[in-house]
Structure formats: structure tokens, C-alpha cells
Amino acid sequence: MQARHLGPWCACLSPSHSPVIAVPGVMAETPSAFFSAVVVTILAVLGGCSAPSEAARAFFVFGDSLVDNGNNNYLATTARADAPPYGIDSPSHRPSGRFSNGRNIPDIISEQLGAETTLPYLSPELRGEKLLVGANFASAGIGILNDTGIQFVNIIRINRQLQYFEEYQKKLSALIGASQAEMRVNQALVLITLGGNDFVNNYYLIPYSFRSRQFALPDYVRYLISEYYKILQRLYELGARRVIVTGTGPLGCVPAELALRSRNGQCDSELQRAAGLFNPQLVQILTALNRKIGSDVFVSANAFGMHMNYVANPQAFGFATSKIACCGQGPYNGIGLCTAASNLCPDRDTYAFWDAFHPTERACRIVVNHMMTGSSEYMNPMNLSTILSMDAAV
């Protein structure tokens, strides 16, 4: 087992001892192990253990199918990716509930943190020491609004995800104590991805949808932004202090929308307009929240720009196409679900899109690279590498 920094329960290395974690209330199996545990505890009290490393920080994920690690596997919903060929390029080569041929964006961020992949919150494996890694609360199909994704019925809407975050913190407190749990949450990295479904699975889901009759597009965007502000404010109240907030990608360019709306293979202008209205206003409320808090808690990730780079010029990134999905059927492989009966490309690395809506693992790696080292055009006010460096110096 790799040693982790657990607040006062830290592991110290000596030439003759393996890392040992002292857990109050648990008797070590042997006298020597018990003695080592006592030594570790004493050294922790005396400040003899090293400061937490970046690999030790927890990671929490909220949002939709772009970041869902498998929560929907445990729900009675059609919004799930638990059948082949999903996961074909994952380490197990089996579907895990990720809407990807392999790893998704949270997995790749975990790699950059030097940490284990976060488990879905609903996973029965998320208990004990696994809680220290963090948790993924995301659920495919959800949006900012509660009525987004109603066709998927039983999904974890964002308010419920936040309730689960509170529940998680109680479990963590029971494991390591309230003060250490609070510190671990405060020091964690958080990723939240919302908004895309509020357009493709709500406003534009059907012609003359309820929301499109209720709001003109600019008014709908303002309504979404005002609701998102409340969600982010609540996330801060629950202890999040480093939050990466992604805007929507180029919604009109995904294979599903090309199949439904494009006559010539060009991105749909109406959905691109929606993203163009939403993303700048999202940046504005993040700036306003940071100003109100007095600290750079919220970091804007320009997902539109990150994705649009390879969508507009796929060959420059080594892709053969950014229009046709690897897995699917119909025009651009953009109709219906990716199933065992779908067309399946032989080389996923040459496709920007895995299915009708979601990028391949290789495209996700391009996005995370922007998050890590991108300029202020992509990450504002700082990129993830800067965040990690700053927090390590504290």
C-alpha cells in the first residue's frame, strides 16, 4: 500500500521500516507493527512527518456524462455506458460506466495528481481508506436545471450530488475526525462540468420545447447562469476551495448535432451561438464569486476553445476526423447509442469523438493538457500546474 498523508495519521519512512499508518482504535496485527504504529503517531505529534504531497490531495468531481465514472451503473436509467464497446481501451478492456473508449477527463486529471482514480460515490467500494482519495458524484444526463434530462428518469441531479457531498463528509469525519475531514475537503481539487445538457437535452431537445417557449435564448442563458451561481456558491459553502469549472464545448459540432442539424458537415450555428452566449457569462460569475470571496477559488476552463482546436483542425492533432464518431450509426455515426451492433472504428486514436456526444480518451488527454499548462486563454486566472505549485508552497 502506498503511503498517503492523512493529516496527523501520516506515514514516515525509515531504512528498516515500511510505511505504516496508525489508525486510532485499530490494533496492529503484530507487536512490531503495533510498536511502529505508536512511533508513527508520536512522530506525527512532534511534527516528524513530511508535509502533504500533491499526490495526497483529494479530488471531487461533479457534473454530467463527460465526467461520470459510473454512478449511473447503479441507477435504473437509460443514461448509462455499462455495455461493450464502452471501455474497449481501458486497462480492463471492459465497460465501467464511463462514456469513453478508455479513460475520461477525471481519470487523466487523477494521473496528473499522482493519485488513484476517484470511485463513483454509489460504488460499494467507496469506503474506508478509499474515501481519502475523494469521490466522483457525476451522473450522465443531468444539467444545471432539475428538468434537464427528464427523459432519463432516475439520474443524480446536481442538488442531489451536493447532498451526497455532505453525506460523504460525514463518512470522512467518522474515519479521520471532523477537523481533519474539513481540512482534507478544503485542500482538495474539485472539478464541475455542467451546462451542455441544458441545451441539447432540454432547450433544443425537441422543436418548441417547454423551455424554448418560456425563454428566448439570451434570457434562457441568463436564467441558467443565475442558477449555476447558486450551485457554485453552495459548493463553496460545503468547503470547496479549488474548483475548476468547465464551460460548454462546441455543442453544434458533436456528431449527434451534425447528424440532426447539419446539411454540409458544418457545425450547427444555433447551438454554437448558445455556447457563445453561455461561456462568457459563466466566466463573469466566476470572477464575481472570487471577488466576493476574496480568493481565487473558482478557475474557469475554456472547454469550448480546448475542444474547438482539434474540431477545427483535426489533422494538426493527429486525428483523421473530428466529424464522424468512432462508434455509432447513421450520418457521422451520430444517430442513437453506441452499442455492440454499432459501427466501430479500428483505431480510436485517429478519432476525436468516441460516440455521438463524447470525446475519445486521446481527445480528453488534449483537453487535460490545456488544463495543466494552458495560457489564460484556456485557464483563468491560472492553470492546474500553477495551482499545484502554489498549493504545494503553502
Secondary structure, 3 states (H helix, E strand, C coil): CCCCCCCCCCCCCECCECCCCCCCCCCCCCHHHHHHHHHHHHHHHCCCCCCCCHHHCCEEEEECCCCCCCHHHHCCCCCCCCCCCCCCCCCCCCCCCCCCCCCCHHHHHHHHHCCCCCCECCCCCCCHHHHHHEEECCCCCCCCCCCCCHHHCCCCCHHHHHHHHHHHHHHHHHHHCHHHHHHHHHCCEEEEECCHHHHHHHHCCCCCCHHHHHCCHHHHHHHHHHHHHHHHHHHHHCCCCCEEEECCCCHHHCHHHHHHHCCCCCCCHHHHHHHHHHHHHHHHHHHHHHHHHCCCCEEEECHHHHHHHHHHCHHHHCCCECCCCCEEECHHHCECCCCCCCEECCCHHHECECCCCCECHHHHHHHHHHHHHCCCCCEECCCHHHHHHHHHHC
